[in-house]
């Protein structure tokens, strides 16, 4: 009798054949190199920056301590991509005006005699990008001559400049392909294109420029193991005291840069970390007159917002926004609400409740191609619908960008076939795109297990003010209209009073050169609004990455 064959065990993962270890010249701790081609490392014990010099290590500096942002990634974590295993062996932590971001150096396994292939797993708009270093550019551009939104030609391909950021390398640890330039200010430019690629130019090494190209990647697609269990650390390490009223604040997300106090409603910037001198500002009382979140913060709903299909999304943040009419513009001012959703694997998305109904959008890694009043993304053409300046008037919850008082952005909204929507938001140094589709209020209510009709209709003129929810409770139509009128007056007084050129106009007059220059500088003359709501779903500070 022939015994059944036992199940074949998976083949062992190939490992690098040229690993190397040496003692740190500063503290004596072992420093491991998985690749003989790696030029540098940072000692995990004493944070000395080490340069390989033959078979010895030479100290060339010292790294600052990493800011504990509670990322689930950590050195030694491993995964697979396109059938090849890799290990996270190094980490760089950059600081820029909006906060920090991480870049993880990973090495792919190899069974040959050559060195392992090197790559970078970087944070990007609350998502991740897997990128690879490219050959030096033969004709490197001058970064100082560029601006956000500009179309440029790099390495024989057309790109859009998405952001230009002054940065410093704040800290480093582990094995690195080149010595870290710690504490030296330099510029990082992000380029994006319609192929959903991200190009990164970095002048840390001088005019030669470091050049890398990447694509967005979902962490779930990397089959990662050895991740950090951050739940306990998030509770203990990210509990802070509100600098305004002393109440306890707890940040539950690894990427949180700003949080609002549930007691005094102050907005607190926590990007500098626990123990820092936290910046904060008070908000006007909004949300108290029945216009707060209709979907409670902390609720979890099941919605299909992308190619992954139906997933569980938790409401972690909420903001109210309005457009800023240009002087002399007779169009009515519009108000809308945005819910920030989070999924551990898929990242962030926005539910937008506007006058013309609900929509769901997610940040894009790439950049649609824009020509005149049309934009093209993934073989779909979108037509411009609205162009305006948007202001944030109220926030609650946690946000992965640094929320600022009176945040403003130049917004252009586009519509496509089958309810598709596209939005472009621009600030002084950054352009971000988001894309999504229209959603029915009933679909959202079902997803969050809310009573039918609680989110209003799909295109009611009062939907962004909660009129549908009030109507479902049996309140008379006259009372509803009165409440809505009062709310609109309050919102308009809050929003229109924030024209940062009012003082200049009062001092020099509306026709003065000083006032016109102020309008141009603040962007208040850039809006063209013809009614309806917004489906931008992305605040002006939402870069979240270099």
JOTAUR-V852481 format. One line per field, one symbol per residue. burial: b if it has 9 or more other C-alpha atoms within 8 Angstrom, else e. A space follows every 10 residues. Layout:
burial=???
This chain:
burial=eeeeeeeeee eeeeebeebb ebbbeeeeee bbbbbbebbb bbbeeebbbb bbeeeebbbe eebeeeeeeb bbebbebbbb beeebbbbbb bbbbbbebbb bbbbbbbbbb eeeebbebbb bbbbbbbbbb bbbeeebeee eeeeeebbbe eeeeeeebbb bbbbbbbbbb bbbbbbbebb ebeebbbbbb bbbbebbbbb bbbbeeebbb bbbbbbbbbe ebbbeebeeb eebbbeebbe ebbeeeeebb beebbbbbbb beeebbbbbb bbbbeeebeb eebeebeeee beebeebebb bbbebeeeee bbbbbbbbbb bbbbbbeeee eebbbbbbbb bbbeebbbbb bbbbbbbbbb bbbbbbbbbe eeebbbbeee bbbbebbbbb bbbbbbbbbb bbbeeebbbb bbbbbbeeeb bbbbbbbebb bbbbbbbbbb bbebbbbbee eebbbbbbeb ebbbbbbbbb bbeebeeeeb eeebeebeee bbebbeeeee beebbeebbe ebeebbebbb eebbebbebe bebbbbbbbb bbbbbb
